[in-house]
Amino acid sequence: MDVPRVGQLVCSYKGRDKGNYYLITEIVDEKYVQVANGSTRKINQPKKKNIKHLKFFPHVDNDLGSRLSSGNTSNEKLVRSINRLLQGVEREE
């Protein structure tokens, strides 16, 4: 498995949030990451997820990733970034 990156698009495939798309907001350790989507999971209350329960996409928003690391972004920007990255996923399918 590739190394998770801040700003990377992921989809949950286990748990109550199965099928939800998120961006990685923080890498906790080699087993867990924090994720948020800006609507049900806000940036200030991210969800801790086991990386085994996530499907990783190669799409990464590096600009938003650096803003997330510095704490300088909003939930609206997070939602827009997820929607933009999902358009790239749909084109590949």
N, C-alpha and C positions, 0 to 999 in steps of 0.2 A: 504494500500500500504506500502511496505517496505521503509525504509529510504534509499535514494540514497547514494552511496559511490563513492569516487574518484577512478577512475580506472574501474568502472562498465560498462559493455557493454549495450548499448541502441540502439533502432531503432526508427527513427522518423516516425510517422504515420499521421502527419498533417503538412501542409505547403508545400513550394516549394521543400523542401529537403525530401519529403515523400519517404520512403524505404531506406534511407541512414543509415548506421551503424556508431556509434560514441562511444567514451569512454568519460565518465564524467571527466573533468579536474578540475572543481571547483564547489562547492556548494555555490550559491549566497545567497539564503535564502530558506525558506520552500516551495516556489513556483517555483523558477528558478534555473537552473544549467547551467554551461558553458560546451560545448561539442566540441570535435575536432576529426578528423579522420586522420590527417597527410598528406592528399593529397588535397582535396578541402577545408578543414578547417584546417589550420595549428595551432600549439600549441600557437603561438604568436598572433593569431587572432581567438580565439574560438567563437562559436555561442552561444548566450544566448537563451535557450529554456525553455518553460513552461513545467514542469514535466507532466502535463496532456496530452501533445502532444507526449510523449515518451513511448515506450514499453520497460520495464526493463527486462533484463535477469539476472539470478542468477550468471552469470559468472563475476568474478572480478579478475583483475590482481593487486594483492596487491603490488607487487614489483614496477610495473610501477606507481601505485597510489601514493606510497611514493615518487617516483622520480618526478612525476608531482607536488606534493605539495611543493617539495623543488626547483622546476624549473630546475632539472638536468636530462633532457632527450631530445631526438630528435624526429623529425617527422617520421623518418624511424623506430625507435623502436615502435612508436605508431601504425604505419601501420602493422608491424609484430605481435604485440600483438592482434590487432583486428582480423587479419587473423587466428591466433592461437585460439582465443576464438570462432570465428565463426565455426571452425571445430568441437568444442564441441557442438555447437547449432545444427549443421547438424546431428550429431550422435544421438541426442535426438529425432529428428523428425521422 
